[in-house]
């Protein structure tokens, strides 16, 4: 992949459709590489597992995924692997990809392409804990109300090696952009990398709060009307941001990353 695009080009607030295919892919690669490094920064990794994927701009159904075997702090813009919906490497990468990751992510990328251009799936301790609860995510915090009546659930079928599971994943996801994979982990989608990442951050935070609160005492569960109002208010607040959803937060996080290590950009 030709990465000869200025390093100081902003990575948020950009309409990728206004760029050439190579320019758009170069920007997308940097955004996604930044997201991998942020997952590592926040401690959300599960060894080399879990995936963040993004649909490459263009007519072909190609998307970027992490090289299987690398730590998240080793992922860079140039070593992301480009594959098709059948899991075939369509780029120049020497790295393999995780088949289970391909099954889950290709399922979501196959439908509602405008809403699910980016898919993020993690195996965090708090996320897996809440996914293991019969009650699932409860409306006990501002963070959790962001997903009130907008969170899907998919029952565990094993480590996602069966292509037939893709149809059931899609059916259970429905029109939502966040899903609890029961006894497994959490998943979010978005139209952009910043949007999917801020949604992942909020869902992970909601799970952390629920685990901490449940360990400390009796949960104070919000009523349906209040939880719905809180969720609607959070949506309204986010819509007031200039640029796309998550752009402001993602730009701030990129500045944090660059203070630590800029190797993800290359």
Secondary structure, DSSP 8 states (H G I E B T S, - for coil): ----S-TTS-SSS--GGGS-HHHHHHHHHHHHHHHHHHHHHTT--BTTB-EEEEE-SSSS-EEEE--TT--GGG--TTT-EEEETT--B-SS------HHHHHHHHHHHTS-TTT-SEEEEE--HHHHHHHTSTT-S-S-SHHHHTTTT--EEE---SSS--TTHHHHHHHHHTT-SEEEETTTEEEEEESSHHHHHHHHHHHHHHHHHHHHHHHHS------HHHHHHHHHHHHHHHHTSSSSTTHHHHHHHHHHHHHH--GGG-
